[in-house]
Amino acid sequence: MKKLLISAMFFLAFFQVATRAQDFVYQPINPAFGGNPYNYSWLFSSASAQNDFKEDTDPFGFLDDDPLSGFQDDLNSQVLNEISRQLYFNQFGEDGLTEGFYEFGSYEIDVTITSEGMQIRIIDIMTGSETTVVVPYY
C-alpha cells in the first residue's frame, strides 16, 4: 500500500509539472485598438473587397443629361393631374363629397354621415379590397 501511495504522489507531482503553461497574451489586429499599424492596409483592402455598396454620384438628380426630359415629365404630370381633377368634379361636383353611393372607375365609393364624422368606404371592384376612412368633424 505504501508503494501505491508513493507512486500516486510521484504521478501527481509529474502531472502537475507537465500541465504548466505560459500565460496567454492577446494582441489585437486592428491598429485602432492597439494592433500593429502595418495591418492597416491589409484590413482596408479586405474591407474594400467585401463592400458591395456603390455610391450614387448624383443623389439629387442635379446632373441630368437632358433638361427637356424633366420638363416633359412635369408637363405630363400636370396634364394627368388636371384630367383627374376634372373627373373628380364631374363625379362629385363643386362641393366635393356629399352623402351617397358613387361608382368611379373600378371603385365603389359609399359616403355616409356618422356621429364621428364623414365615413368614406372605398371598395375596389376588381380585387374586392375595401378601405374605410373617417373624416372627423372640427
N, C-alpha and C positions, 0 to 999 in steps of 0.2 A: 504494500500500500504506500509505503514511504517512497518507493521508486516511482510509482504512478504520480504521486503528488509533486515530486521534483521534476519529472518530465513535463507535467502540465504547466508548472511555473516557468520552465525553460521555454516551452512553446508559446505561452502568453507573452513573455518578455521579447522573444524573437518576432512574434506577430505585431507587437506594439511598435517595434523599431521599423519594421517593414512597411507599416501603414503611414508613416510620417511623410508629409509632402510640403512643398513650398506654398506660400500664400499666393492667391490669385489676384493679379493687379489688372484692373480694367483700363484700357487705353482707348478713348473714343476715336472714331474715324473722321468725323466731321470737324473741320477746323473751327467752326463757330462754337463748338463745345469743348475745345481744348485739344483737338486732334492735330495731327501733322499737317502743316499748311501746304505741303506738296500734294495732299489728297484733293485739294480744291478743284483742279482741272479735271481729274477723273470723275469726281462726283457731279460736276457741272455737265460734262459730256454725257454721262449716263442719264441724267435727268432730261437733258435735251433730246436724247434719242427716244425716250419714252413719251414725250409730250406730243399729243395728237392735236392740240388746240392750235388753230390758225387764226391769227389776229385779223380783224376786219380793218382794212386800210382806210375805209371811208364809212364810219358807222352812221353818220347823219345824212348821207347822200348829197353832200355838197359838190362832189366831183362828177356829176352826171355828164356823160359824153354829149347827150343831145338835150338841150333845154326845151325843144319843141315837144319832146316826149312827155315831160312833166306838164306842159300846157295842155296837151291833148288829154291826158288823164284827168286833169282838173275840169276841163270842159265837159268830158263825158260824165263825170260825177255830178256836175251841176245840172246837166240835161236830165239824167236819171232822177235826181232829186226833185226837179220841177215836175216831171211826169208823175212821180209818186205823190207829190203834194196835190196835183190836180185830181188824181184818182181818189185821194182821201177826201177832198172837198166835194167831189161828185157823189161819193158814197155817204158821207156823214154831214155834209152841209157846212155852212159858215160857223155854226155854233159848236162844232165838234161833236163829240159823242153825246147822244141822248139815249134815254132808255128804249130798248127794243132789241130785236134779233136781226143780225145782218149776215149776209154771205158776201165774202170779199175774196176773190181768187179761190184758193183751196182752203180757206179758213171760214169757219162759222164763228161769229162773234155775238155773244149774248151779254147785253149791258142791263144790269138791274141796279136799282137804288135800294140800299140796305141801311140799317141804323148805324153801321160803321162807316159808310161812305158809298162810293160808286164801285160796284163789283163788276169786273170785266172778265168774262170767261171766254177763252180763245181755244177753239178745237181745230186741229189740223185734220181735214177730211182724209187726206192721203195716208197718213200714218196712224191716226187715231189718238195721237198725243193731245194732252189737254193742259192748259195753263190758266190759273186764276190769279187776277191782280185786283187788289182792293186799293182804291184811291181814297184816303180818309178826308173827312171834312175839316176845314180850318176855321 
